[in-house]
């Protein structure tokens, strides 16, 4: 049945009516783009029109309060097919006659700079392909829009780990980190990388580099420390990104249609084990307006109620013909800002306080309120604001640290014909981040070339050996003299 116009306009002002009509039209256009205009909700799903009205009234309140709207592109698993993703975004922009303000990628980005990165990606050998990221890394191409990404279970995990706290994988492409929270033009965006695997949830980051064997898989398993850090955020988020689905989110959408598309998921849905069991807690805590996911290679919508708020959950497919792998959403912003990509002060405080407690052991000590208390985070947040302001900008300090791939014998590079990659290196972006915000290096033991460097709290010293290594590697880095 085609959706009908929500009956809320009669109680709104002329301006509010215009806003709600425009939002409704955008929603219908988006549904038509995706072929969803005739989809019906299952009998067990909540009332679609009722939740839509709640969402529209929420968006109306934001706009009446002076909020703006950002056009946010969202895509699912990229699997290295960046050219196809940006081409589809351009098509949507042309059809909507609107430019995207940013693009969100929900994992499986595959930032492979070299065949050595490809070796450390968990992926069947027949799918190992350099694709096109190396062209963006080398500067041959530039992302046409700010792209914010998280990690999934098919990644150049060694490169991602170099940017554990977040950073630029290429110009205009920002990795949110293993978990993260940033702000862009007033939009608060939080997210978590990886997928849930119970055996490694309480483990430390014990992996050895270069990644081999089981460590190629365990490195992307979500850890307890990342869940804890995100649960310390206060207030709400506008957008949350995860690769995994929050467990039990299917009860708020069309389960029958999902099972028809993905019959192998029926048992996990019925038993309630599909997805990450800790993500619903984060959803309840932050109550984001939008939650975007991927991983299961299908399009799925759900509206999760939180009293007078609603989280619109949307998962996307992977790139391919007739696959619903991308859309663009008008996202209201409570407090519009002209500021570029910025760090979230509260998140910086959380990172500063938790970093000394992160572990590289097989079993990690659990983070808890007794270890890092909410009061301590509030005090540290105020210190951050006093020192760096409310919107500390993310510097545009991307640096290529390895020579990018150059096509040679063939575009596809199999691990069987490539030498073992080099050990992990400390990325200059990570070093600069820790030095700027006084964050201890929790993984100093993993940097073989940097064993003489001392990164401890707010006192950061760089040895001559470190500087020599940086110069030899053609990495330009500002250090205290």
N, C-alpha and C positions, 0 to 999 in steps of 0.2 A: 504494500500500500504506500502510495506517495505521501511524504510528510506534509502535514497541514501547518498553516501559519499559527504560531503560538498566540493565544489570546491574552496578551499582557499590554498591548499598545494603548488600549482605551484608558488605562490608569496612569499613563506617562505623559510627560510634556512633549511638545512637538520635537524638541531636540532629542529627547530620549527615544521617541518613536523612530526617528531617523536612524539613530545608532543601533537600535534593536533590529530594525528592518535590514540594515546593511549587514549586521552580524549574521542574521538568519540567512540572507541571500548568499553570503560567503560560505556558510556551512552547507547550504544546499548545492552550491556550485562545486564545492569540494567533494561532496558525496557523489555528485554526478560524474565528476572527473574520475572517481574511483569505481564507478559502477555500483554504488550502494543505494541509489535512490529508491529502489523497491525492496530493500532488505527489511525484514521484520525482526523485532527483538523476540527472543524466546519467552515462553510463558513465565519462566523463573527470573527473568531479568527485570530490573526496576523499570518504572514507567519512563520511556524515552522522552516524552513531551514534558513530563514534570521536571526531570533533571535538566532538560534543555532550558526550561524557563528559569530554573535556579541559576544556571550558568550565565544565561543572558542578563538576568538582573544583576549578577555579580559584575559582569563586564560593563553593564550600563553604569553601575555605581562608580567603577574605576574611572570611566570616561567623564562622568559628571563631576568627579573630584579633580579633574584636570589631568588625568592620565593620558598617555599616548598609546599608540599601537605600533608594534614592530612586526614586520613580515618575516616569519621564521621558517626557513626550509628545514625539513627533517627527512632523513633517509635511514634505512636499516643497514644491514650488513653490506659493506662496500666491496669486500673481497678484492681490493686493489683496482677496481674498475672506476677510477676517478674521472676519466674522460666521459664515460657514459653518464655518471652522476651529474656532472656539471652541464652536460648537454640537456639532460632531462630538466634540470632546474631552469635553464634558459627557456625551454619550451613552456614551462609553467608560467614563468614571468611574462612571456609574450602573450600567452592566452589570458592571463589575469590583468595584463597591463599594469603590473606592479613589480618593482624590483625587490628582491630579497635583501633583508638587512644582515642576515647571517644564516649559516647552514649548520645544522647539528647532525653528527654522525654517531649512530648508536652501537659502534663496535665493529670488529672484524675489518678494521681499516687497512691493515697490512702495509705499514710504512717501511717497506723493504728498500734500503738504500743500495745494498750490494747483495751478491749471492750469499755472502756470509750471514747476512740477516735472514735470508730465505732459509738457510739451514737450521736456524733456531726458531722457526715457526712451526707450530703444531699443525700439520696439514698432510693429507695423503700425498704421496710423491707425484701422482699423476696431475695434481692440481698446483704443484709448485711452479709459479710463474712470476717473473719480475713485474709484469704489468707496467704501469706508468708512473708510479710514485717517484721513482728516481729522477724523472724529468722535472718534477716540482721541487725536489730536494736540491737539484743542481742549478735551478734557476732557468732552465729551458722554458718552463711554463710557470705561470703564477695562478694561484687559486683566485677566481674572479670575485669571490665574496669571502668574508671572514668565516672560517670553518672551525668549529669546536668539536672535538672528538673524544670518545672514550675507547677503552680497549675491550676486546671480546676474548674468544678462545682460539682465534686464528690470527695471530699478530707477530710482528717482528718484536718479540717480547724483550730481547736484549736492548733494543733501542728504546722501547717504552720505559724500561726500568732505569735507564740513564736519566729519564725525565720523571722520576717517581713523584715529585712534587708538582709536576706539570711543566709545560714548556712548548716551544715551537718545534714541531717535527719538520717543518718547512715554512718558508715565508707565507704568512696569512693562514696557517694551519696550526691550531693550538690544541695540544693534548691536555686534558683536564687532570691527568695523573691517575694513580691507582684509586684515589677518590679526590674529590675537589669541589670547590665552590668559587665562582667568579661572578663579576657583574659586568654587564655590557649595556650602556646607555640606559641604566636604571633597571635592567632585567637581571634578576638574581637566578643564576643557573648553577645547579649542583648535580653531581653524578658520581657513579661508581663503575669501575672497570671490572672485567673478568666474569667468571661464572662460579656458581656455588658447587663445592664438592666437600662433603662432610669430613672426610678424613684429613683434609688440610686446613679446615676452617680455623683451628686453634694453633696452627703451626706458625713459626717465624718464617722470615724470608731466607730460608736455608740454602737456596739454590746456588750451585757453583756455575761460574761463567768461564768459557762459552757454554751455553746450555746444551746438554746432551741427555739422551734417555728420558727417564721419568721427569727430570727437571724441566724439560721443554713443555710439559703439560702442567706440572704443579705451579709454575711461576704465575699462571693467570688465574689460579683458584683464589676466590675472595677470602680475605682474612678477617678475623674478628676485630682487629684494630681499625680496619676501614669502616666497618659498621659502627663501632663505638664513636669514632670521630664525627661521622655524619649525624649521629644521634645527639651530639652536643650542640649542634646548630639550634639557635632559637629563632622565633618568628617563622615566617613562611618562605617558601621558594616559589618563584614563578614557573620554573621549569626544572624537572628532574630527568636525568638520563641514566639508563641502565641497559646492559646487554641482556642479562637475565630478566625474566618476568617476575614481578612480585607474586609470591605464592597466593593462590586462591583468588587472583584477580579475575579469573574466568567466570566466577559466579555473578559478576556484574555486567556481563556481555552475552553475546549469542553463542553459547557453548555448542549448541547443535550444529550451527554452521561451521564452527571451528573444527569439530570432530569430523564433519563431512569432508573438510579439506585435509585434515591431518588425523586419520583414524588411529595411528599409532599412539596418539596422545590421550586416547580415551581413558585408559587405565590410570595414568598419572593424574588426570583431571578428577576422576571419580574418587581416588584415594587422597586427593588434596596435596600431592607431593610435587606437582609441576611448578617449577620455578624456585626462587630463593626464599626460604622461610623467614629471613630477617628483613627483607625489603618492605613488607607490609608495615612493620614498625616505623620505618623511615617515612613511608607515605602518611601514616597517621600523625607522625610528629611534624612534618613540614607542610602537609596538605597542599602540595603544589597544584597550580591551575592545570598544568599539563605534565604528564609522565610519558616519556617516549622510550621504547624498547625495540629489540630486534631478536636475533638468535634463532627463532623457530621458523624463519623464512615464510611468513604468512602475514596478511593484513588482518588485524583484530582490534576492535574498539570496545572499550568499557567505560562506564561512568561510575566512579566510586564516590558515594556520598560521605561527607563529614559534617553532619548537622546542616548548617546553612552554607557550606562550601561543597564544591564538587571537584574531584580530580578527573580530568579527561585522560584516560589511558589509551595509548595508541601504539601498536607494534607494526613494524613494516617488514616487507619482503626484501629479498636480495635483488640486485639488478638483473634484468632479463626481459625479453619480449613478453608483453602482456602480464608483467608482474607489477604489483602495486608497491613499489619500493620507495616512493617519495611523495611528499606533499608540501604545501606551504600554508602556514597558519597565521592569521592575524592575532597576535598575542598582546593583550593589554598590559601596560606597565604602570604600576602605582605612582612612581615618582620619576618621570622621564628625565633623562640627563644627556648631555652632549659628550659625556666622558667616554673615552675609548674603552677597550677591554681593561678591567681593573680587578685587583685582588679584593676579596671580601675580608674586611678587618677581623671579623670574628673567626673566620677560617684560618687566617694567619696566626691568631692566638692559639687556636686548637693545634695547629701544626707545631708551633713553638713549644707547647707544653707536652705534647705526646711524643715528639721525635726522640727524646732521650730514652723512652720506654719501648721503642720498637726493637724487635729481636731478629737475629739471624740464626737462632737455634731451632732444632727440630720441634720443640714445644715452646711456645711463647707464653710469657706471663700475661694473663688476661688484663686488659685495660678496664678500669672501672672508675666510678665516682670517687672511690677512696684514693686512687692513684692520681687522677686529674679531676678536681671537683668543679662543679658549675660556678662556684664563687671565684675560684682561681681563674677560670676562663673569662668571666666577666671583667675581672681586674686587668687581665692581660690584654683583653680587647680594648679597654680604655687606654692602656699604654700604647698600643699599636696606633689607635686613632690620634693620640697626642703627638706621636712621633712622625706618623706618615700621612695623617689625614683620613677622611672618610672613604676616599676612592684612590688608593695607591695604584698608579698605572702599571700595567704589565709592560715591561720594556720590550721593544721590537729588537731583540738581541739574538735572533737566530744565527747560529754559526754552523757551517758544514764541518764536521769533525772527521769524516772519512771521505776518500775519493769516491764519487758516485759511480754507479755501474755504467759501463759503456758497452752497448750491444756489440757482440763479436761473432762467435761461431753461430749462435742462434739465440733467439730471444728467450727461450726457456732454458733455465740453468738448473740442472738436477744436482742434488747434494752429492751424488756418487762421483761427480767429476770435479768437485770443488775442494780446495784445501780447508782445513779446520779454521774457523774464524778466530780473530784475535780476542784476548780477554776483554772483559768489560772495562770501560774507561769512564772517569768522572766527566760528565758533560759540563762545559763552562756555564751553561744556563743554570744548572743545578747548583754549581759552586757560587755563582753570583747571587742566586736566590737565598741560599743559606747565609751567605756573608751579609747581605743587605738586611735581612730580617732577624739575624741572630739565632738561627736554627741549627741545632747540633746535627752532625752527619751521622745518621744511624747505621750507615752501610760502609763506613770507612774501610772495613776489612776486605771489602770486595774490590777495591781499586788497587790492583797490583802495582801500578806505576806511581801510586800516590801514598805509599805506606809511610813516608816521612812527613806527609802533610798532617797538620793537626787542625781539625775542625771541631771545636768544642764550644757549645753555647754561643755567646756573643764575642768570644775571643777566637779569631780565625787567623792562623799563621800559615804562610805558604813557604815551603822550603825551597832552597836553590834547586834541589833535584826535581821538584814539581815544575818550577819555571823552565828548567832545561827540557823536561819532557814536553811541556806545552809548546815550546819553541820548535822542538824537533817535529812535533805533530802539526805545525803550522796553525796552532790555535792561538788566537789573540785574546788575552785575558788580562783585565786590570786587577792588579793585586796591590795590597798595601806595601809600600817600600819602607 
